Amino acid sequence: MDVLSHDFDEYELWLRKKQKEFQRHGYDQVTIDDLWEFCTSFLWKHHRPTRYYQEVDSILSIHMNDYFNYASLKAQVYTISSLDDMELDDLLI
């Protein structure tokens, strides 16, 4: 939550509302930190709304499919600094 974490407090209420919506649909593992990262890293990556109410509206209008598309892409794209970080023994079994 290091990206724009100073703004996080202003949006925590709205992120919690969205998190509860996810929970009502059975997605208990999605946290408000995950939703905040989605907003700052994807939703507002190229253009962050200029007004607070626009930001709130964009948070409340997050579609689950959009979030999970982002989450699956994020899971597929990761960096490993070296081969030492990989568990090569698991591949050889």
N, C-alpha and C positions, 0 to 999 in steps of 0.2 A: 504494500500500500504506500510505497514511497512516492509514487507519481501523484503530484498535487494533493498530498495528504493534508495540507493545511486547509483545503476546501472541503474535506471529507465531512467534517462536523456539520456543515450547512446542509448536507444532503442525506445525512444518516436516516432521518425520518422517512424520506421518500424511498431510499434503498431498502429499508425494512419492510415498507408496504409491498414493494416488488418482490422481495424475498418471501413474504407470506403468500403471495400469489403463486410463486413457484412451489412452495410447500403444499398448498391446497391441491396442486396437480401431482403431488407425490415426489417432488424433487427436493428432498430435505438436505442434500449435500451442498447446495448452492448457498454461499455465504454473501453477506453484504460486501465483504472485501472483493469477492469474485465479481460481483455486479459493478462495483466501483472501478475495478480494473478494466472491465469491459467498456465502461463509459469513457474512461480516460485513454485507453489504448486503442480502441476501435471506433466506438460511436462518435467521439469528438476528436478523432485523430487529425483530421484535416480541417475541420471547422467546428469550433466550440460555440454554441449559441451565446449571444451577447447579453441576454437578459436571464435573470434567475428563473422566471416562470417558464421560459423556453427550455432551460436545462431540466427543470422538474418534469415538464411535459415529456421530454425525450426519455427520461428515466422511467416514467410511468408507462410509456408506450413501447418499452422493450418487449419484443416477441421472444418467446422461449426458443423457437427455431433459430432466430438470429443469434441468441446467446450460445446455444449448443453448437451451432456452426463455428462460431468463434472459438469455443472451448475445444472442439475436436481439431481444428486447425492448429491451435496453440499446442495441443498434445502431440501433434505430428511433427511440428517444427521446434526442435530443441537443439542445443549445441552441447557437444561433449568436448571438453578442452583437450583431452588427450586419450590415447588408448588405455592408459592406466586407470582412467575413470570407468571404463567399460568392464563388465563382468564377463570376460572371455571364457572362463571356466564353465559358465552356464551354457554357452554355445557348443561346447565340446562334449557335453554329456549326451 
